[in-house]
Every structure is written in C-alpha cells, then in structure tokens.
C-alpha cells in the first residue's frame, strides 16, 4: 500500500507519516529531494528556498519530476507513505501506482496557526501565504487546491494525538478492506520463478538460476551447477580462482560450476531452441563470460534482480552491444567466500 499525504501548512502531515512509520510504512518526503538540491547549491534550508528550488525543478524538467524520482525508490511488496505532495502533477504520477491512496490532511486554520511558529509570521501573513504561494495558477508551482480535488480521503486533524491515531487506524482498516489484489508484472513473475529454479543449484555459494523467455513464454532455464556427471561443489567443495582486474582489485570466484545464464543458453542449444530476440532473467548481473555468450546468442534484454560487484565489464559490453540491461535493485550482491 502507498499512502500520499497532501494538505495545508501545519496540518500535521509529518505527524501522520511518523505514525505510519511506526506501523511499518517507509517514509519518503518530496522535500528531501529539494533539501539535497539546496545542499549542492550551498543554499540555506529555509521554507522560502525549498519552495523556490521546487518551482525551479518543476519548471526545468516537468511538474511531476519530484514524484517520478521518488517512485523509482519503490519496491514491490512494501508499504510507503509519501509527504510534501503540493502539485497536482505529482499526485497524478503517484496515482498511477498500484494501491496508491491520496489523503488530504486538514485542520481549522486557527488550530494550524497555533501549531506554527507564530514568532516568524503573523496570522495575516499566514493566511496570505496560503492564498497566494500555496495555491498558484502556474503549472509548475504549489497548487494545493488542485491536489485536494484528487484526494480520495480527507482526514481532519483537529484534536489530540490519541484521536489522530484512532482516525489513522480507522482509515487503514477502510483501505485494507477495499485493497485489490495486484498481479505481479511480467518481470516480477519471471524473476520469482528464478528464485524457485535456483533451489536446484548445487553450489551453496549462490543457489541461483536464470530463465530465458520470448514473447512472455519460458523457452529455457538453467541453474548454477557442475557439468553433467561431474562432482558438485556441495559434494567436494569449491574450486576457487582469483581474478585481477585492471584497477588492481582482486575478486575470487568458484570455477567448478557452469553459471546459471550459461546453463540456460547451453540447454537451449542442446534442444535446438531459438534465442534470438529473447529476454534473460537472472538474480545478479551476468559475469563477463556469460555476457559475451548472451550477446552472441541474440538475446536482446537482460533483467537482473540485483547488481553484482564484479560486473562492470559486463555492463560496458551490454551497452556497446545495445543490449537492454535492467537492474531492479541497485544493492550490490556479493557471494560467499569473496
């Protein structure tokens, strides 16, 4: 589930996000991107500067740029809460995500002003800021009224923290009742199959597998294991070799097994299966040798669950050969005994 929170100043958006964090939600604020930009520019982090840099980025790229950057961080199966949604294009980009709900958090203006630092701004200035700054007519600026129109839930935070928690619990119960099952994407589907096939692997350093598809049909599979008839690592141990890279770094690899990607390609060759134009799914970015075989076999797309720490040469090869490479999780994978 993904919950987006929009609403006027001092309505308690971060408080709601903190309560949701306690319940296991991961919190992303679009303003975090703006804070990073201000640091790069060596500009002071003030409300005025945050608004200004946000308007600049939306105008330079597109009004939904902050939401798009945040969406890239989402992982399937996890719950998120997103705050600082202040432009309708940001809301619309998030609304395209499965199980996304936009909540408009509100409170009477006098209550919100009491929560605000009254030494910094008068009540009249507080009112004026909402009417002008936060409800601009320009496409790339702050437009809270338009965000409110897109929200499917309005939550009023006009009482105690205890009451707010009760309202949030009631809201979550309501959302979970109406939550629809979301089918996995084709990439998620085939990557999950790699996990199952990997259980057949015969090297405990990494029980991984690879699946090759064409037109969304599985045409070959392979897992990490020794050539047929030869002893497995699980039986006799690893055959480790060290590799010296051009930058002076050294990585260790077990060379007893055939890698999952190569095994899938060999299985296709054995049974006369045509791989040209196919997609290869695997747990980690293929090694240099497997990358060359993938290119030679005619496979046009490679989808990996994670990056592999020794894959920089493979990435370069894929780029030169115009092979589409997609790494779902940028976390670098390292195998045992390395």
Secondary structure, 3 states (H helix, E strand, C coil): CEEEEEECCCCCHHHHHHHHHHCCCEEEEHHHHHHHHHHHCCCCCCHHHHHHHHHHHHHHCCCCHHHHHHHCCCCCCCCEEEECCCCHHHHHHHHCCCCEEEEEEECCHHHHHHHCCCCCCCHHHHHHHHHHCCECCCCCCCEHHHHHHHCCEEEECCCCHHHHHHHHHHHHHHHHHCCCCCCCCHHHHHHHHHHHHHCCCCCCCCCCEEEEEECCEEEEEEECECCCCCCCHHHHCCCEEEEECCCCCEEEEECCCECHHHHHHHHHHHCCCCCCCCEEEEEECCCHHHHHHHHHHCCCEEEEEEEECCCHHHHHHHHHCCCEEEEEEEEEECCCCC
